[in-house]
Amino acid sequence: MEGRTYEIEDADATDLATAVVDRLEPDHRYDGRGFDVLVAEEYEFWRTNSNMQVTVIVDGTGDGCRIEVFVGGGATGIFQFTAGSETKILRAAVSEIEYALDELDVEVERVRNLRTEVR
């Protein structure tokens, strides 16, 4: 699984979630109290011939706002290789999210990357 976190101080979580929905067009959106969960599925034909899941959480429940993006799935074979498909899908999702942030003229305070291995 791979992911990225954006921490933003002065932003409205509802506006951010709506902008991200407009860019990503997720398959499902859960609108909670101060947070949204967006889920999309992408079929990766060329690398792993399987489905990849993208989950985006827009959290406005604490100070400021946080966007968490996770991509997983698609691993094949005994060693669970993803052949770079997680990175490819994450890069596409992050590109759309960063475009939405630019459209809203939002300043990102901190960005962190996440990578976990299947055990």
C-alpha positions in Angstrom: 0.0 0.0 0.0 1.2 3.5 -0.8 -0.2 6.8 0.4 0.3 10.5 0.9 -0.9 12.9 3.6 -1.5 16.7 3.2 -1.9 18.9 6.2 -3.6 22.2 5.6 -4.3 24.9 8.2 -6.7 27.3 6.7 -9.2 25.4 4.7 -12.8 24.2 4.8 -13.1 20.4 4.7 -16.4 20.5 2.9 -15.0 22.7 0.1 -11.9 20.5 -0.2 -14.0 17.3 -0.3 -16.2 18.7 -3.0 -13.2 19.9 -5.1 -11.6 16.4 -4.8 -14.9 14.7 -5.7 -15.1 16.9 -8.8 -11.6 15.9 -9.9 -11.5 12.2 -8.9 -15.2 11.2 -9.6 -15.1 8.5 -6.9 -17.4 5.4 -7.0 -18.5 6.1 -3.4 -18.6 9.1 -1.0 -19.4 8.9 2.7 -20.1 12.3 4.1 -19.6 12.2 7.9 -19.6 14.9 10.5 -16.5 16.9 9.6 -14.9 14.3 7.4 -15.5 12.6 4.0 -14.3 9.2 2.8 -14.1 8.8 -1.0 -13.4 5.4 -2.6 -12.6 4.6 -6.2 -11.6 1.5 -8.0 -9.2 1.5 -11.0 -8.5 -1.4 -13.3 -4.8 -1.8 -14.0 -4.4 -3.8 -17.2 -0.8 -3.3 -18.3 1.1 -4.0 -15.1 -0.9 -6.4 -12.9 -4.1 -7.1 -14.7 -6.1 -6.5 -11.5 -8.1 -3.8 -9.6 -6.6 -1.1 -7.5 -8.5 0.8 -4.8 -8.0 4.5 -4.1 -9.3 5.8 -0.7 -9.2 9.5 0.1 -10.1 10.8 3.6 -10.7 14.5 4.0 -10.7 15.2 7.7 -11.7 18.5 9.1 -12.5 17.4 12.7 -9.3 18.7 14.3 -7.3 21.9 13.9 -7.1 22.7 10.2 -7.7 20.0 7.7 -6.0 16.8 6.6 -6.2 14.8 3.3 -5.1 11.2 3.4 -4.7 9.2 0.1 -4.2 5.5 0.1 -3.8 3.2 -2.9 -3.6 -0.6 -2.6 -4.3 -3.9 -4.3 -3.1 -5.2 -7.5 -0.2 -7.3 -6.1 0.4 -10.6 -8.0 2.4 -13.7 -7.6 3.9 -15.4 -4.6 6.0 -12.4 -3.8 3.1 -10.0 -4.2 4.8 -7.6 -6.7 2.8 -4.6 -7.8 5.1 -3.8 -10.7 4.8 -0.1 -9.9 1.0 -0.1 -10.3 0.4 1.4 -6.9 2.8 4.2 -7.6 1.2 4.9 -10.9 -2.3 5.1 -9.5 -1.2 7.2 -6.5 0.6 9.6 -8.8 -2.6 10.1 -10.9 -4.8 10.6 -7.8 -2.3 12.9 -6.1 -2.1 15.0 -9.3 -5.8 15.5 -9.3 -5.9 16.4 -5.6 -3.1 18.9 -6.0 -4.9 20.4 -9.0 -8.0 20.8 -6.8 -5.9 22.4 -4.0 -4.4 24.8 -6.5 -7.9 25.7 -7.8 -9.0 26.6 -4.2 -5.7 28.5 -3.7 -5.0 26.4 -0.6 -1.5 26.4 1.0 -0.3 23.0 2.1 1.6 23.1 5.4 3.1 19.6 5.3 3.2 16.5 3.0 4.1 13.0 4.1 4.5 9.8 2.1 3.5 6.4 3.2 4.6 3.0 1.9 3.8 -0.3 3.5 4.7 -3.8 2.4 2.4 -6.8 2.3 3.4 -9.4 4.9 
